[in-house]
């Protein structure tokens, strides 16, 4: 087979995978919005003009480019329209990943494109009205530009890296962590390939300047927002723990490579570590530097600093690049060694796992909150309480279009026991009968409805109705 024919086959395969990825994202984008998407929309209700999104909303839940899209379309269109920006950006990621991975051959290009098209983490964030789809796209664009920088540092590559950082940070500020990781990996690769220390230092200064230029727009807008409001609103910060970090890492592997989500944590950590070590040893030291840096640098920093909120699978998506690169390189090397049966078995397992995960996303969505709200207000106005009052109220209020639901605060419970209790994100505490409320006036509730969600997003809600006395 000629080189031209082979490249043509890869091109059409990537095009087909891009169409498949688009269809999966469109199907996964149906259904109710979930808490974070609703919160993003709710943030906009207090603003007077579109400019305040950029310099008047100092909220880490404000993913700037996503918020601009939400302002344009508003809260009334169908969920697919609200999520359309992420669908388009997520679909564009597929050929970008193919281009980046294709540096190591056609097999690597197809592997990367297949993961970007159908792996749960790409489909999930590529069909969600948040900034993560854009973050993933710009991470791979930045990585591709740095590959060009390694080949020949030019003004264009420096500008390209700065541009990728700038746009990525406007999608989500964690692009700055991702870009820092890519810079570190680039400098380590330069040193490992025999460059003089002096050259590595100069390259580091070059990239530091480009990084600073790229970070400047998002950080300036954040500073203006803080100065305008004298506030900075952040999401809840989860204290650091090794178990949370381990869970986040293994979730990343499961959502990218199709591993089961429900393995015991020690087994899951051991399996992920063993697979990573085996793959890195197989592809060799030089090729393993980039993926290992992407997978390990941020977790190591988190351990050293005991950083809060280490939900690795959502906030530190640079690890996705590490896994995609590692698997693509493994397949490319196996293909060169004609280990086709192993490639087929590996591809089958990864595809099967992700088919199950994406099927679960399509079946469950991000939670059927509208049905739960309708159930609570079926007989007219009703009251409710929850173990997560703010999050639950935001979710229910969005779908309570007639204002039928009223939240009861704990101090008012004894005088006015709520009709309903919503147990949020506590599956281990769910039971047919529950006792809720202050100790002095606890009320008995019967389980009525459970809203299940797919693994990476959504708020599991168990609805309880106050028992008749």
LINFENHU-V143287 format. One record per backbone hydrogen bond with DSSP energy under -0.5 kcal/mol. NH is the residue of the N-H (numbers start at 1). CO is the residue of the C=O. If there is no record, write none. Layout:
nh=NH co=CO
nh=NH co=CO
//
This chain:
nh=6 co=2
nh=7 co=3
nh=8 co=4
nh=9 co=5
nh=10 co=6
nh=11 co=7
nh=12 co=8
nh=13 co=9
nh=14 co=10
nh=15 co=11
nh=16 co=12
nh=17 co=13
nh=18 co=14
nh=19 co=15
nh=20 co=16
nh=21 co=17
nh=22 co=18
nh=23 co=19
nh=24 co=20
nh=25 co=21
nh=26 co=22
nh=27 co=23
nh=28 co=24
nh=29 co=25
nh=30 co=27
nh=37 co=34
nh=38 co=34
nh=39 co=35
nh=40 co=36
nh=41 co=37
nh=42 co=38
nh=43 co=39
nh=44 co=40
nh=44 co=41
nh=45 co=41
nh=45 co=42
nh=46 co=43
nh=47 co=44
nh=52 co=49
nh=53 co=50
nh=54 co=50
nh=54 co=51
nh=55 co=51
nh=56 co=52
nh=59 co=57
nh=60 co=233
nh=62 co=59
nh=63 co=61
nh=64 co=62
nh=65 co=170
nh=67 co=63
nh=68 co=64
nh=69 co=65
nh=70 co=66
nh=71 co=67
nh=72 co=68
nh=73 co=69
nh=74 co=70
nh=77 co=73
nh=81 co=78
nh=82 co=78
nh=83 co=79
nh=84 co=81
nh=87 co=83
nh=88 co=84
nh=89 co=85
nh=90 co=86
nh=91 co=87
nh=92 co=88
nh=93 co=89
nh=94 co=90
nh=94 co=91
nh=95 co=91
nh=96 co=92
nh=97 co=93
nh=98 co=94
nh=99 co=95
nh=100 co=96
nh=101 co=97
nh=102 co=98
nh=103 co=100
nh=104 co=101
nh=105 co=102
nh=109 co=105
nh=110 co=106
nh=111 co=107
nh=112 co=108
nh=113 co=109
nh=114 co=110
nh=115 co=111
nh=116 co=112
nh=117 co=113
nh=118 co=114
nh=119 co=115
nh=121 co=255
nh=122 co=119
nh=123 co=119
nh=124 co=120
nh=125 co=121
nh=126 co=122
nh=127 co=124
nh=128 co=125
nh=130 co=128
nh=133 co=125
nh=135 co=131
nh=136 co=132
nh=137 co=133
nh=138 co=134
nh=139 co=135
nh=140 co=136
nh=141 co=137
nh=142 co=138
nh=143 co=139
nh=144 co=140
nh=145 co=141
nh=146 co=142
nh=147 co=143
nh=148 co=144
nh=149 co=145
nh=150 co=146
nh=151 co=147
nh=152 co=148
nh=158 co=154
nh=159 co=155
nh=160 co=156
nh=161 co=157
nh=162 co=158
nh=163 co=159
nh=164 co=160
nh=165 co=161
nh=166 co=162
nh=167 co=163
nh=168 co=164
nh=169 co=165
nh=170 co=166
nh=171 co=167
nh=172 co=168
nh=175 co=172
nh=176 co=173
nh=178 co=174
nh=179 co=175
nh=180 co=176
nh=181 co=177
nh=182 co=178
nh=183 co=179
nh=184 co=180
nh=185 co=181
nh=186 co=182
nh=187 co=183
nh=188 co=184
nh=189 co=185
nh=190 co=186
nh=191 co=187
nh=192 co=188
nh=193 co=189
nh=194 co=191
nh=195 co=190
nh=200 co=196
nh=201 co=197
nh=202 co=198
nh=203 co=199
nh=204 co=200
nh=205 co=201
nh=206 co=202
nh=207 co=203
nh=208 co=204
nh=209 co=205
nh=210 co=206
nh=211 co=207
nh=212 co=208
nh=213 co=209
nh=214 co=210
nh=215 co=211
nh=216 co=212
nh=217 co=213
nh=219 co=215
nh=220 co=216
nh=221 co=217
nh=222 co=218
nh=223 co=219
nh=224 co=220
nh=225 co=221
nh=226 co=222
nh=227 co=223
nh=228 co=224
nh=229 co=225
nh=230 co=226
nh=233 co=58
nh=238 co=236
nh=239 co=237
nh=245 co=241
nh=246 co=242
nh=247 co=243
nh=248 co=244
nh=249 co=245
nh=250 co=246
nh=251 co=247
nh=252 co=248
nh=253 co=249
nh=254 co=250
nh=255 co=251
nh=256 co=252
nh=257 co=253
nh=258 co=254
nh=259 co=253
nh=268 co=264
nh=269 co=265
nh=270 co=266
nh=271 co=267
nh=272 co=268
nh=273 co=269
nh=274 co=270
nh=275 co=271
nh=276 co=272
nh=277 co=273
nh=278 co=274
nh=279 co=275
nh=280 co=276
nh=281 co=277
nh=282 co=278
nh=283 co=279
nh=284 co=280
nh=288 co=284
nh=289 co=285
nh=289 co=286
nh=291 co=287
nh=292 co=288
nh=293 co=289
nh=294 co=290
nh=295 co=291
nh=296 co=292
nh=297 co=293
nh=300 co=296
nh=301 co=297
nh=302 co=298
nh=303 co=299
nh=304 co=300
nh=305 co=301
nh=306 co=302
nh=307 co=302
nh=309 co=238
nh=311 co=309
nh=312 co=310
nh=314 co=311
nh=315 co=311
nh=316 co=312
nh=317 co=315
nh=319 co=316
nh=320 co=317
nh=321 co=317
nh=322 co=318
nh=323 co=319
nh=324 co=320
nh=325 co=321
nh=326 co=322
nh=327 co=323
nh=328 co=324
nh=329 co=325
nh=330 co=326
nh=331 co=327
nh=332 co=328
nh=333 co=329
nh=334 co=330
nh=335 co=331
nh=336 co=332
nh=337 co=333
nh=338 co=335
nh=339 co=334
nh=340 co=338
nh=343 co=339
nh=344 co=340
nh=345 co=341
nh=346 co=342
nh=347 co=343
nh=348 co=344
nh=349 co=345
nh=350 co=346
nh=351 co=347
nh=352 co=348
nh=353 co=349
nh=354 co=350
nh=355 co=351
nh=356 co=352
nh=357 co=353
nh=358 co=354
nh=359 co=355
nh=360 co=356
nh=361 co=357
nh=362 co=358
nh=363 co=359
nh=364 co=360
nh=365 co=360
nh=365 co=361
nh=367 co=364
nh=369 co=367
nh=372 co=368
nh=373 co=369
nh=374 co=370
nh=375 co=371
nh=376 co=372
nh=377 co=373
nh=378 co=375
nh=380 co=377
nh=382 co=404
nh=384 co=406
nh=385 co=420
nh=387 co=422
nh=392 co=388
nh=393 co=389
nh=394 co=390
nh=395 co=391
nh=396 co=392
nh=397 co=393
nh=398 co=394
nh=399 co=395
nh=400 co=396
nh=401 co=399
nh=403 co=400
nh=406 co=382
nh=408 co=384
nh=409 co=407
nh=412 co=409
nh=413 co=409
nh=413 co=410
nh=416 co=412
nh=420 co=383
nh=421 co=464
nh=422 co=385
nh=423 co=421
nh=423 co=462
nh=424 co=422
nh=425 co=460
nh=429 co=426
nh=430 co=427
nh=434 co=445
nh=436 co=434
nh=436 co=443
nh=441 co=438
nh=442 co=439
nh=443 co=436
nh=445 co=434
nh=446 co=465
nh=447 co=432
nh=448 co=463
nh=449 co=463
nh=451 co=461
nh=452 co=450
nh=454 co=365
nh=457 co=454
nh=459 co=366
nh=460 co=458
nh=461 co=451
nh=462 co=423
nh=463 co=449
nh=463 co=461
nh=464 co=421
nh=465 co=446
nh=466 co=419
nh=467 co=444
//
